[in-house]
Amino acid sequence: MRRSRSWAGLAAAGLTALALVGAGAGVATAQTPTPVATIPNLTGQSTSVKFDSGFVEALTSLEVKPGATGTATVTGGTFKVGITGGNVTVYPPGSIDPYVQGMIMHEGGGLTLTKGDTKVTLENFVVDPGKPATLKGKVLANGKTVADSVTLFDLDGSTLEPISTDASAGTATLKGTTVKLSSDAAAALNKAFSTDALKGGTTVGIATIVVKLPGKGGSGAPSDMPSGGAETGGGSTSGIDLTLLAAGLATALAGAGVAVAVRRRTAGNG
């Protein structure tokens, strides 16, 4: 049971780090080590972005209103969209660079920006864990596809907070990554809204991602669980827990200047 919990914590926390700060794409070789944990088909939980006040003011000055499409929502200045797919593979720390690899998909929902009769839709987000990390997606203008996949936002992990796990809910949360408007997205939006006010590098907001710990039922429906759970490889996981995992993540994120720790919550303490 202890080993199962260790694998679950390793896979989920590695996933959150991958999703928000870009652990790196990596290249497989003949010497690729055996993974210690894999989530082959991730589904459930969400990614949200709390809009920066400066970004909101810029949109207001341009008379552009943010909204949501599909399963996404915009409430109280926060955009939220569900995680619908993806995968993550975790290798023994130090055996390969990066040791956390994969992607996270958010299909069926997106962000809309509307001014008068012009409506730009950014949807079907995919987190690309490259260096630097980016979030790509589909762009539509008044319902017509402009680009199937383009870099919309750059992800800056230097503001990342410690990973937080909630045993009672069976979830892992990583928040604090700064989401910035990409140069390509800024140019496209400027063209759509006939302005030059939007700049690449503009802070859009702060991101939070919540995922289910593999093997944890929590309070969510079965469909919220990562499909197939966490598979274990032949690598050694003996003695690994979330505390040791934090040190491994700190090493993986050192390039982004991120100090990583783990906060654990149980039903008895918040």
PyRosetta script that sets phi, psi and omega in degrees:
from pyrosetta import init, pose_from_sequence

init()
pose = pose_from_sequence("MRRSRSWAGLAAAGLTALALVGAGAGVATAQTPTPVATIPNLTGQSTSVKFDSGFVEALTSLEVKPGATGTATVTGGTFKVGITGGNVTVYPPGSIDPYVQGMIMHEGGGLTLTKGDTKVTLENFVVDPGKPATLKGKVLANGKTVADSVTLFDLDGSTLEPISTDASAGTATLKGTTVKLSSDAAAALNKAFSTDALKGGTTVGIATIVVKLPGKGGSGAPSDMPSGGAETGGGSTSGIDLTLLAAGLATALAGAGVAVAVRRRTAGNG")
pose.set_psi(1, -43.6)
pose.set_omega(1, 179.3)
pose.set_phi(2, -61.7)
pose.set_psi(2, -41.2)
pose.set_omega(2, -179.3)
pose.set_phi(3, -65.7)
pose.set_psi(3, -38.1)
pose.set_omega(3, 178.4)
pose.set_phi(4, -62.4)
pose.set_psi(4, -42.8)
pose.set_omega(4, 178.6)
pose.set_phi(5, -63.9)
pose.set_psi(5, -38.1)
pose.set_omega(5, -179.9)
pose.set_phi(6, -62.8)
pose.set_psi(6, -45.7)
pose.set_omega(6, 178.3)
pose.set_phi(7, -61.0)
pose.set_psi(7, -43.6)
pose.set_omega(7, -178.2)
pose.set_phi(8, -62.4)
pose.set_psi(8, -46.2)
pose.set_omega(8, 179.5)
pose.set_phi(9, -63.4)
pose.set_psi(9, -40.7)
pose.set_omega(9, 179.8)
pose.set_phi(10, -61.2)
pose.set_psi(10, -47.7)
pose.set_omega(10, -177.1)
pose.set_phi(11, -66.3)
pose.set_psi(11, -46.3)
pose.set_omega(11, -175.3)
pose.set_phi(12, -70.1)
pose.set_psi(12, -44.4)
pose.set_omega(12, -179.7)
pose.set_phi(13, -67.7)
pose.set_psi(13, -35.7)
pose.set_omega(13, 174.4)
pose.set_phi(14, -62.5)
pose.set_psi(14, -36.6)
pose.set_omega(14, 178.8)
pose.set_phi(15, -63.2)
pose.set_psi(15, -45.8)
pose.set_omega(15, -178.1)
pose.set_phi(16, -65.1)
pose.set_psi(16, -39.6)
pose.set_omega(16, 177.2)
pose.set_phi(17, -62.4)
pose.set_psi(17, -44.0)
pose.set_omega(17, 177.6)
pose.set_phi(18, -58.1)
pose.set_psi(18, -46.5)
pose.set_omega(18, -172.3)
pose.set_phi(19, -65.5)
pose.set_psi(19, -39.7)
pose.set_omega(19, -170.1)
pose.set_phi(20, -102.4)
pose.set_psi(20, -20.5)
pose.set_omega(20, -177.5)
pose.set_phi(21, -125.1)
pose.set_psi(21, -3.0)
pose.set_omega(21, 174.5)
pose.set_phi(22, 72.7)
pose.set_psi(22, 82.5)
pose.set_omega(22, 178.1)
pose.set_phi(23, -68.4)
pose.set_psi(23, -13.9)
pose.set_omega(23, 176.8)
pose.set_phi(24, 112.6)
pose.set_psi(24, 148.1)
pose.set_omega(24, -173.8)
pose.set_phi(25, -75.8)
pose.set_psi(25, -42.7)
pose.set_omega(25, 176.4)
pose.set_phi(26, 76.4)
pose.set_psi(26, 157.4)
pose.set_omega(26, 177.9)
pose.set_phi(27, -130.3)
pose.set_psi(27, 123.7)
pose.set_omega(27, -179.7)
pose.set_phi(28, -73.7)
pose.set_psi(28, 143.8)
pose.set_omega(28, 178.2)
pose.set_phi(29, -132.2)
pose.set_psi(29, 177.1)
pose.set_omega(29, 179.5)
pose.set_phi(30, -63.6)
pose.set_psi(30, -23.1)
pose.set_omega(30, -178.5)
pose.set_phi(31, -97.2)
pose.set_psi(31, 15.1)
pose.set_omega(31, -180.0)
pose.set_phi(32, -56.2)
pose.set_psi(32, 125.8)
pose.set_omega(32, -177.3)
pose.set_phi(33, -71.4)
pose.set_psi(33, 166.7)
pose.set_omega(33, 177.7)
pose.set_phi(34, -75.5)
pose.set_psi(34, 129.1)
pose.set_omega(34, 179.8)
pose.set_phi(35, -67.6)
pose.set_psi(35, 150.1)
pose.set_omega(35, 177.4)
pose.set_phi(36, -91.0)
pose.set_psi(36, -20.8)
pose.set_omega(36, 177.9)
pose.set_phi(37, -159.5)
pose.set_psi(37, 146.8)
pose.set_omega(37, -179.8)
pose.set_phi(38, -143.3)
pose.set_psi(38, 135.4)
pose.set_omega(38, 167.7)
pose.set_phi(39, -110.7)
pose.set_psi(39, 100.1)
pose.set_omega(39, -173.4)
pose.set_phi(40, -74.1)
pose.set_psi(40, -23.1)
pose.set_omega(40, -176.8)
pose.set_phi(41, -147.6)
pose.set_psi(41, 93.8)
pose.set_omega(41, -176.2)
pose.set_phi(42, -87.9)
pose.set_psi(42, 131.9)
pose.set_omega(42, 171.0)
pose.set_phi(43, -143.2)
pose.set_psi(43, 153.9)
pose.set_omega(43, 173.5)
pose.set_phi(44, 102.0)
pose.set_psi(44, 152.7)
pose.set_omega(44, -177.7)
pose.set_phi(45, 71.0)
pose.set_psi(45, -166.6)
pose.set_omega(45, -163.8)
pose.set_phi(46, -147.1)
pose.set_psi(46, 165.3)
pose.set_omega(46, 169.6)
pose.set_phi(47, -121.1)
pose.set_psi(47, 133.7)
pose.set_omega(47, 179.4)
pose.set_phi(48, -133.8)
pose.set_psi(48, 155.6)
pose.set_omega(48, 178.8)
pose.set_phi(49, -133.0)
pose.set_psi(49, 120.7)
pose.set_omega(49, 174.3)
pose.set_phi(50, -84.1)
pose.set_psi(50, 114.5)
pose.set_omega(50, -175.2)
pose.set_phi(51, -61.2)
pose.set_psi(51, 135.3)
pose.set_omega(51, 175.0)
pose.set_phi(52, -70.4)
pose.set_psi(52, 142.2)
pose.set_omega(52, -177.7)
pose.set_phi(53, -61.2)
pose.set_psi(53, -35.0)
pose.set_omega(53, 178.9)
pose.set_phi(54, -65.6)
pose.set_psi(54, -37.1)
pose.set_omega(54, 178.5)
pose.set_phi(55, -68.4)
pose.set_psi(55, -41.5)
pose.set_omega(55, 178.6)
pose.set_phi(56, -63.2)
pose.set_psi(56, -42.2)
pose.set_omega(56, 179.2)
pose.set_phi(57, -63.9)
pose.set_psi(57, -38.7)
pose.set_omega(57, 179.2)
pose.set_phi(58, -64.3)
pose.set_psi(58, -43.6)
pose.set_omega(58, 178.2)
pose.set_phi(59, -64.5)
pose.set_psi(59, -40.7)
pose.set_omega(59, -179.8)
pose.set_phi(60, -62.4)
pose.set_psi(60, -42.0)
pose.set_omega(60, -179.7)
pose.set_phi(61, -64.9)
pose.set_psi(61, -26.4)
pose.set_omega(61, 178.4)
pose.set_phi(62, -92.4)
pose.set_psi(62, 0.1)
pose.set_omega(62, -177.3)
pose.set_phi(63, 61.2)
pose.set_psi(63, 35.5)
pose.set_omega(63, 177.8)
pose.set_phi(64, -104.2)
pose.set_psi(64, 128.1)
pose.set_omega(64, -177.3)
pose.set_phi(65, -108.2)
pose.set_psi(65, 125.7)
pose.set_omega(65, 176.9)
pose.set_phi(66, -79.6)
pose.set_psi(66, 147.7)
pose.set_omega(66, 177.7)
pose.set_phi(67, -153.8)
pose.set_psi(67, -168.0)
pose.set_omega(67, -177.6)
pose.set_phi(68, -134.0)
pose.set_psi(68, 157.4)
pose.set_omega(68, 177.5)
pose.set_phi(69, -132.9)
pose.set_psi(69, 154.4)
pose.set_omega(69, 179.3)
pose.set_phi(70, 64.9)
pose.set_psi(70, -132.7)
pose.set_omega(70, -176.7)
pose.set_phi(71, -85.8)
pose.set_psi(71, -3.2)
pose.set_omega(71, -179.6)
pose.set_phi(72, -78.3)
pose.set_psi(72, 163.4)
pose.set_omega(72, 178.0)
pose.set_phi(73, -139.5)
pose.set_psi(73, 155.0)
pose.set_omega(73, 169.3)
pose.set_phi(74, -128.3)
pose.set_psi(74, 112.6)
pose.set_omega(74, -177.1)
pose.set_phi(75, -137.3)
pose.set_psi(75, 126.5)
pose.set_omega(75, 177.0)
pose.set_phi(76, 58.2)
pose.set_psi(76, 35.1)
pose.set_omega(76, 178.7)
pose.set_phi(77, 79.8)
pose.set_psi(77, 13.9)
pose.set_omega(77, 179.3)
pose.set_phi(78, -123.7)
pose.set_psi(78, 127.2)
pose.set_omega(78, 175.1)
pose.set_phi(79, -92.3)
pose.set_psi(79, 135.5)
pose.set_omega(79, -178.3)
pose.set_phi(80, -138.5)
pose.set_psi(80, 135.0)
pose.set_omega(80, 179.3)
pose.set_phi(81, -140.9)
pose.set_psi(81, 144.5)
pose.set_omega(81, -176.2)
pose.set_phi(82, -78.6)
pose.set_psi(82, 149.5)
pose.set_omega(82, 173.8)
pose.set_phi(83, -83.4)
pose.set_psi(83, 124.8)
pose.set_omega(83, -175.9)
pose.set_phi(84, -113.8)
pose.set_psi(84, -10.2)
pose.set_omega(84, -178.6)
pose.set_phi(85, -177.2)
pose.set_psi(85, -179.4)
pose.set_omega(85, -179.7)
pose.set_phi(86, 132.4)
pose.set_psi(86, -174.5)
pose.set_omega(86, -180.0)
pose.set_phi(87, -158.1)
pose.set_psi(87, 159.0)
pose.set_omega(87, 176.5)
pose.set_phi(88, -147.7)
pose.set_psi(88, 139.6)
pose.set_omega(88, 175.4)
pose.set_phi(89, -126.7)
pose.set_psi(89, 130.6)
pose.set_omega(89, -179.5)
pose.set_phi(90, -115.2)
pose.set_psi(90, 124.0)
pose.set_omega(90, 177.2)
pose.set_phi(91, -101.7)
pose.set_psi(91, 163.7)
pose.set_omega(91, 176.0)
pose.set_phi(92, -56.6)
pose.set_psi(92, 128.8)
pose.set_omega(92, 179.8)
pose.set_phi(93, -53.4)
pose.set_psi(93, 131.2)
pose.set_omega(93, 179.0)
pose.set_phi(94, 91.9)
pose.set_psi(94, -10.3)
pose.set_omega(94, -177.8)
pose.set_phi(95, -86.0)
pose.set_psi(95, -22.5)
pose.set_omega(95, -179.7)
pose.set_phi(96, -157.8)
pose.set_psi(96, 151.0)
pose.set_omega(96, -179.1)
pose.set_phi(97, -122.0)
pose.set_psi(97, 117.1)
pose.set_omega(97, -2.3)
pose.set_phi(98, -82.3)
pose.set_psi(98, 158.2)
pose.set_omega(98, -177.2)
pose.set_phi(99, -90.8)
pose.set_psi(99, -6.3)
pose.set_omega(99, 173.0)
pose.set_phi(100, -115.9)
pose.set_psi(100, 123.3)
pose.set_omega(100, -175.0)
pose.set_phi(101, -136.6)
pose.set_psi(101, 151.6)
pose.set_omega(101, 178.7)
pose.set_phi(102, 147.5)
pose.set_psi(102, -155.0)
pose.set_omega(102, 179.0)
pose.set_phi(103, -160.4)
pose.set_psi(103, 163.7)
pose.set_omega(103, 177.2)
pose.set_phi(104, -131.1)
pose.set_psi(104, 131.6)
pose.set_omega(104, -175.6)
pose.set_phi(105, -112.7)
pose.set_psi(105, 146.7)
pose.set_omega(105, 178.6)
pose.set_phi(106, -134.3)
pose.set_psi(106, 81.5)
pose.set_omega(106, -177.1)
pose.set_phi(107, -94.4)
pose.set_psi(107, 153.6)
pose.set_omega(107, 175.6)
pose.set_phi(108, 86.7)
pose.set_psi(108, 6.8)
pose.set_omega(108, 179.3)
pose.set_phi(109, -153.9)
pose.set_psi(109, 159.8)
pose.set_omega(109, 179.9)
pose.set_phi(110, -171.3)
pose.set_psi(110, -177.9)
pose.set_omega(110, -178.8)
pose.set_phi(111, -105.6)
pose.set_psi(111, 134.8)
pose.set_omega(111, 176.4)
pose.set_phi(112, -113.2)
pose.set_psi(112, 145.5)
pose.set_omega(112, 175.6)
pose.set_phi(113, -128.5)
pose.set_psi(113, 118.2)
pose.set_omega(113, -171.6)
pose.set_phi(114, -125.0)
pose.set_psi(114, 134.9)
pose.set_omega(114, 173.4)
pose.set_phi(115, -140.2)
pose.set_psi(115, 113.5)
pose.set_omega(115, -178.3)
pose.set_phi(116, 59.1)
pose.set_psi(116, -124.2)
pose.set_omega(116, -179.5)
pose.set_phi(117, -89.9)
pose.set_psi(117, 2.4)
pose.set_omega(117, -178.0)
pose.set_phi(118, -101.8)
pose.set_psi(118, 125.1)
pose.set_omega(118, 179.8)
pose.set_phi(119, -130.7)
pose.set_psi(119, 118.3)
pose.set_omega(119, 177.4)
pose.set_phi(120, -104.2)
pose.set_psi(120, 130.1)
pose.set_omega(120, -179.6)
pose.set_phi(121, -116.5)
pose.set_psi(121, 128.9)
pose.set_omega(121, 175.8)
pose.set_phi(122, -113.6)
pose.set_psi(122, 117.2)
pose.set_omega(122, -172.9)
pose.set_phi(123, -145.5)
pose.set_psi(123, 176.6)
pose.set_omega(123, 178.9)
pose.set_phi(124, 53.0)
pose.set_psi(124, 56.2)
pose.set_omega(124, -176.7)
pose.set_phi(125, -68.3)
pose.set_psi(125, 141.7)
pose.set_omega(125, 174.2)
pose.set_phi(126, -132.7)
pose.set_psi(126, 120.6)
pose.set_omega(126, 176.3)
pose.set_phi(127, -77.3)
pose.set_psi(127, 123.0)
pose.set_omega(127, 179.8)
pose.set_phi(128, -106.8)
pose.set_psi(128, 111.5)
pose.set_omega(128, -174.4)
pose.set_phi(129, -81.5)
pose.set_psi(129, 45.4)
pose.set_omega(129, 178.2)
pose.set_phi(130, -81.2)
pose.set_psi(130, -170.5)
pose.set_omega(130, 177.7)
pose.set_phi(131, -124.8)
pose.set_psi(131, 101.4)
pose.set_omega(131, 4.8)
pose.set_phi(132, -78.4)
pose.set_psi(132, 162.4)
pose.set_omega(132, 178.9)
pose.set_phi(133, -74.6)
pose.set_psi(133, 143.6)
pose.set_omega(133, -180.0)
pose.set_phi(134, -138.8)
pose.set_psi(134, 163.5)
pose.set_omega(134, 172.8)
pose.set_phi(135, -119.9)
pose.set_psi(135, 119.7)
pose.set_omega(135, -178.2)
pose.set_phi(136, -104.1)
pose.set_psi(136, 162.5)
pose.set_omega(136, 179.0)
pose.set_phi(137, -172.3)
pose.set_psi(137, 177.3)
pose.set_omega(137, 179.3)
pose.set_phi(138, -90.7)
pose.set_psi(138, 142.6)
pose.set_omega(138, 179.9)
pose.set_phi(139, -120.1)
pose.set_psi(139, 130.4)
pose.set_omega(139, 176.4)
pose.set_phi(140, -127.3)
pose.set_psi(140, 145.3)
pose.set_omega(140, 175.1)
pose.set_phi(141, -121.5)
pose.set_psi(141, 115.9)
pose.set_omega(141, -176.6)
pose.set_phi(142, 50.5)
pose.set_psi(142, 41.4)
pose.set_omega(142, 174.9)
pose.set_phi(143, 86.9)
pose.set_psi(143, -8.4)
pose.set_omega(143, -179.6)
pose.set_phi(144, -100.6)
pose.set_psi(144, 133.6)
pose.set_omega(144, -177.6)
pose.set_phi(145, -66.8)
pose.set_psi(145, 126.4)
pose.set_omega(145, 176.1)
pose.set_phi(146, -97.9)
pose.set_psi(146, -40.0)
pose.set_omega(146, 178.3)
pose.set_phi(147, -153.9)
pose.set_psi(147, 134.7)
pose.set_omega(147, 179.6)
pose.set_phi(148, -75.9)
pose.set_psi(148, -32.1)
pose.set_omega(148, -180.0)
pose.set_phi(149, -153.8)
pose.set_psi(149, 116.7)
pose.set_omega(149, -179.7)
pose.set_phi(150, -146.2)
pose.set_psi(150, 151.7)
pose.set_omega(150, 178.0)
pose.set_phi(151, -70.8)
pose.set_psi(151, 118.1)
pose.set_omega(151, -178.8)
pose.set_phi(152, -98.1)
pose.set_psi(152, -41.8)
pose.set_omega(152, -175.9)
pose.set_phi(153, -137.0)
pose.set_psi(153, 145.7)
pose.set_omega(153, 172.6)
pose.set_phi(154, -99.8)
pose.set_psi(154, 144.0)
pose.set_omega(154, -176.1)
pose.set_phi(155, -112.0)
pose.set_psi(155, 122.9)
pose.set_omega(155, -178.0)
pose.set_phi(156, -110.4)
pose.set_psi(156, 112.0)
pose.set_omega(156, -176.8)
pose.set_phi(157, -87.4)
pose.set_psi(157, 4.0)
pose.set_omega(157, -176.7)
pose.set_phi(158, -69.0)
pose.set_psi(158, -15.1)
pose.set_omega(158, 179.2)
pose.set_phi(159, -103.8)
pose.set_psi(159, 11.2)
pose.set_omega(159, -175.8)
pose.set_phi(160, -62.7)
pose.set_psi(160, 140.4)
pose.set_omega(160, 175.6)
pose.set_phi(161, -96.2)
pose.set_psi(161, 166.4)
pose.set_omega(161, 178.9)
pose.set_phi(162, -60.9)
pose.set_psi(162, 148.6)
pose.set_omega(162, 174.0)
pose.set_phi(163, -63.2)
pose.set_psi(163, 137.7)
pose.set_omega(163, 178.7)
pose.set_phi(164, -122.0)
pose.set_psi(164, 128.6)
pose.set_omega(164, 176.8)
pose.set_phi(165, -113.8)
pose.set_psi(165, 141.6)
pose.set_omega(165, 179.5)
pose.set_phi(166, -119.9)
pose.set_psi(166, 104.9)
pose.set_omega(166, -175.9)
pose.set_phi(167, -64.4)
pose.set_psi(167, -37.2)
pose.set_omega(167, -177.7)
pose.set_phi(168, -67.5)
pose.set_psi(168, -35.7)
pose.set_omega(168, 179.4)
pose.set_phi(169, -89.3)
pose.set_psi(169, -17.1)
pose.set_omega(169, -177.8)
pose.set_phi(170, 68.9)
pose.set_psi(170, 37.9)
pose.set_omega(170, -177.0)
pose.set_phi(171, -128.5)
pose.set_psi(171, 159.5)
pose.set_omega(171, 171.6)
pose.set_phi(172, -123.2)
pose.set_psi(172, 137.9)
pose.set_omega(172, -177.3)
pose.set_phi(173, -127.8)
pose.set_psi(173, 135.6)
pose.set_omega(173, 174.8)
pose.set_phi(174, -131.3)
pose.set_psi(174, 123.3)
pose.set_omega(174, -179.0)
pose.set_phi(175, -139.0)
pose.set_psi(175, 162.6)
pose.set_omega(175, 177.0)
pose.set_phi(176, 115.6)
pose.set_psi(176, -12.0)
pose.set_omega(176, 179.3)
pose.set_phi(177, -66.3)
pose.set_psi(177, 133.6)
pose.set_omega(177, 179.2)
pose.set_phi(178, -86.2)
pose.set_psi(178, 128.4)
pose.set_omega(178, 179.2)
pose.set_phi(179, -100.0)
pose.set_psi(179, 124.7)
pose.set_omega(179, -177.4)
pose.set_phi(180, -121.0)
pose.set_psi(180, 144.7)
pose.set_omega(180, 179.2)
pose.set_phi(181, -68.3)
pose.set_psi(181, 130.4)
pose.set_omega(181, 179.5)
pose.set_phi(182, -76.3)
pose.set_psi(182, 161.1)
pose.set_omega(182, 178.9)
pose.set_phi(183, -63.5)
pose.set_psi(183, -39.7)
pose.set_omega(183, 179.6)
pose.set_phi(184, -64.5)
pose.set_psi(184, -43.2)
pose.set_omega(184, -179.9)
pose.set_phi(185, -66.4)
pose.set_psi(185, -41.1)
pose.set_omega(185, 179.1)
pose.set_phi(186, -61.0)
pose.set_psi(186, -43.1)
pose.set_omega(186, 179.8)
pose.set_phi(187, -63.8)
pose.set_psi(187, -42.2)
pose.set_omega(187, -179.4)
pose.set_phi(188, -65.2)
pose.set_psi(188, -41.7)
pose.set_omega(188, -179.8)
pose.set_phi(189, -69.8)
pose.set_psi(189, -39.3)
pose.set_omega(189, 177.1)
pose.set_phi(190, -59.6)
pose.set_psi(190, -41.2)
pose.set_omega(190, 179.6)
pose.set_phi(191, -66.6)
pose.set_psi(191, -42.7)
pose.set_omega(191, -178.1)
pose.set_phi(192, -64.8)
pose.set_psi(192, -37.4)
pose.set_omega(192, -175.8)
pose.set_phi(193, -105.1)
pose.set_psi(193, 12.6)
pose.set_omega(193, 175.8)
pose.set_phi(194, 52.7)
pose.set_psi(194, 57.0)
pose.set_omega(194, 179.3)
pose.set_phi(195, -148.1)
pose.set_psi(195, 172.0)
pose.set_omega(195, 172.8)
pose.set_phi(196, -129.4)
pose.set_psi(196, 20.0)
pose.set_omega(196, -173.3)
pose.set_phi(197, -78.1)
pose.set_psi(197, -26.4)
pose.set_omega(197, -177.3)
pose.set_phi(198, -86.9)
pose.set_psi(198, 132.0)
pose.set_omega(198, -176.1)
pose.set_phi(199, -119.5)
pose.set_psi(199, 145.2)
pose.set_omega(199, 172.5)
pose.set_phi(200, -62.4)
pose.set_psi(200, 139.3)
pose.set_omega(200, -177.9)
pose.set_phi(201, 94.6)
pose.set_psi(201, -6.9)
pose.set_omega(201, 177.0)
pose.set_phi(202, -62.8)
pose.set_psi(202, 132.0)
pose.set_omega(202, 178.8)
pose.set_phi(203, -72.1)
pose.set_psi(203, 121.3)
pose.set_omega(203, 178.4)
pose.set_phi(204, -87.1)
pose.set_psi(204, -39.7)
pose.set_omega(204, 179.9)
pose.set_phi(205, 167.8)
pose.set_psi(205, -168.9)
pose.set_omega(205, -179.0)
pose.set_phi(206, -112.9)
pose.set_psi(206, 131.2)
pose.set_omega(206, -174.1)
pose.set_phi(207, -97.0)
pose.set_psi(207, 149.8)
pose.set_omega(207, 173.4)
pose.set_phi(208, -135.0)
pose.set_psi(208, 133.6)
pose.set_omega(208, 176.4)
pose.set_phi(209, -123.7)
pose.set_psi(209, 137.3)
pose.set_omega(209, 178.8)
pose.set_phi(210, -125.3)
pose.set_psi(210, 127.1)
pose.set_omega(210, 177.4)
pose.set_phi(211, -129.9)
pose.set_psi(211, 155.1)
pose.set_omega(211, 175.2)
pose.set_phi(212, -75.9)
pose.set_psi(212, 138.9)
pose.set_omega(212, 171.0)
pose.set_phi(213, -71.9)
pose.set_psi(213, 124.6)
pose.set_omega(213, 179.6)
pose.set_phi(214, -53.3)
pose.set_psi(214, 132.5)
pose.set_omega(214, 179.9)
pose.set_phi(215, 86.6)
pose.set_psi(215, -1.1)
pose.set_omega(215, 179.6)
pose.set_phi(216, -104.5)
pose.set_psi(216, 125.2)
pose.set_omega(216, -179.9)
pose.set_phi(217, -75.4)
pose.set_psi(217, -39.1)
pose.set_omega(217, -178.8)
pose.set_phi(218, 54.7)
pose.set_psi(218, -151.6)
pose.set_omega(218, -179.5)
pose.set_phi(219, -103.6)
pose.set_psi(219, 0.0)
pose.set_omega(219, -176.3)
pose.set_phi(220, -82.2)
pose.set_psi(220, 164.2)
pose.set_omega(220, 176.8)
pose.set_phi(221, -72.3)
pose.set_psi(221, 159.6)
pose.set_omega(221, 179.4)
pose.set_phi(222, -53.9)
pose.set_psi(222, -32.2)
pose.set_omega(222, -178.3)
pose.set_phi(223, -68.7)
pose.set_psi(223, -15.2)
pose.set_omega(223, 179.5)
pose.set_phi(224, -81.0)
pose.set_psi(224, -11.9)
pose.set_omega(224, -176.8)
pose.set_phi(225, -79.9)
pose.set_psi(225, 149.7)
pose.set_omega(225, 174.3)
pose.set_phi(226, -59.4)
pose.set_psi(226, 124.7)
pose.set_omega(226, -177.3)
pose.set_phi(227, -61.4)
pose.set_psi(227, 126.5)
pose.set_omega(227, 177.8)
pose.set_phi(228, 86.7)
pose.set_psi(228, -10.4)
pose.set_omega(228, 179.1)
pose.set_phi(229, 67.2)
pose.set_psi(229, -159.6)
pose.set_omega(229, -178.8)
pose.set_phi(230, -101.2)
pose.set_psi(230, 125.0)
pose.set_omega(230, 176.1)
pose.set_phi(231, -94.3)
pose.set_psi(231, 145.7)
pose.set_omega(231, -179.5)
pose.set_phi(232, -108.7)
pose.set_psi(232, 142.3)
pose.set_omega(232, 179.5)
pose.set_phi(233, -98.9)
pose.set_psi(233, -163.9)
pose.set_omega(233, -177.0)
pose.set_phi(234, -87.8)
pose.set_psi(234, -4.8)
pose.set_omega(234, -179.9)
pose.set_phi(235, -67.4)
pose.set_psi(235, 156.1)
pose.set_omega(235, -178.8)
pose.set_phi(236, -77.9)
pose.set_psi(236, 128.8)
pose.set_omega(236, 175.0)
pose.set_phi(237, -121.0)
pose.set_psi(237, 11.1)
pose.set_omega(237, -176.6)
pose.set_phi(238, -59.2)
pose.set_psi(238, 124.9)
pose.set_omega(238, 175.8)
pose.set_phi(239, 83.5)
pose.set_psi(239, -3.0)
pose.set_omega(239, -178.9)
pose.set_phi(240, -77.0)
pose.set_psi(240, 129.8)
pose.set_omega(240, 172.3)
pose.set_phi(241, -134.4)
pose.set_psi(241, -176.7)
pose.set_omega(241, -175.4)
pose.set_phi(242, -64.6)
pose.set_psi(242, -29.4)
pose.set_omega(242, 179.0)
pose.set_phi(243, -65.4)
pose.set_psi(243, -46.1)
pose.set_omega(243, 177.7)
pose.set_phi(244, -68.3)
pose.set_psi(244, -33.9)
pose.set_omega(244, 178.1)
pose.set_phi(245, -59.7)
pose.set_psi(245, -40.0)
pose.set_omega(245, -179.7)
pose.set_phi(246, -57.4)
pose.set_psi(246, -41.1)
pose.set_omega(246, 178.6)
pose.set_phi(247, -64.0)
pose.set_psi(247, -39.1)
pose.set_omega(247, 177.6)
pose.set_phi(248, -64.8)
pose.set_psi(248, -41.5)
pose.set_omega(248, 178.6)
pose.set_phi(249, -65.8)
pose.set_psi(249, -37.4)
pose.set_omega(249, 178.3)
pose.set_phi(250, -59.2)
pose.set_psi(250, -39.8)
pose.set_omega(250, 177.6)
pose.set_phi(251, -65.0)
pose.set_psi(251, -43.2)
pose.set_omega(251, -178.5)
pose.set_phi(252, -64.9)
pose.set_psi(252, -32.5)
pose.set_omega(252, -175.3)
pose.set_phi(253, -97.8)
pose.set_psi(253, 4.9)
pose.set_omega(253, -176.3)
pose.set_phi(254, -57.7)
pose.set_psi(254, -33.4)
pose.set_omega(254, -179.3)
pose.set_phi(255, -64.0)
pose.set_psi(255, -24.3)
pose.set_omega(255, 179.8)
pose.set_phi(256, -95.8)
pose.set_psi(256, 3.5)
pose.set_omega(256, 179.3)
pose.set_phi(257, 70.3)
pose.set_psi(257, 32.8)
pose.set_omega(257, -175.0)
pose.set_phi(258, -104.0)
pose.set_psi(258, 128.7)
pose.set_omega(258, 173.5)
pose.set_phi(259, -96.4)
pose.set_psi(259, 122.8)
pose.set_omega(259, -174.2)
pose.set_phi(260, -114.5)
pose.set_psi(260, 134.6)
pose.set_omega(260, 173.4)
pose.set_phi(261, -135.9)
pose.set_psi(261, 175.2)
pose.set_omega(261, 179.3)
pose.set_phi(262, -123.3)
pose.set_psi(262, 129.5)
pose.set_omega(262, 172.9)
pose.set_phi(263, -109.2)
pose.set_psi(263, 128.6)
pose.set_omega(263, 179.9)
pose.set_phi(264, -114.1)
pose.set_psi(264, 136.5)
pose.set_omega(264, 176.7)
pose.set_phi(265, -120.0)
pose.set_psi(265, 141.9)
pose.set_omega(265, 174.9)
pose.set_phi(266, -122.9)
pose.set_psi(266, 176.9)
pose.set_omega(266, -179.8)
pose.set_phi(267, -62.8)
pose.set_psi(267, -22.7)
pose.set_omega(267, -176.4)
pose.set_phi(268, -89.1)
pose.set_psi(268, -13.2)
pose.set_omega(268, 179.6)
pose.set_phi(269, -148.3)
pose.set_psi(269, 142.5)
pose.set_omega(269, -175.8)
pose.set_phi(270, -99.6)
pose.dump_pdb("model.pdb")
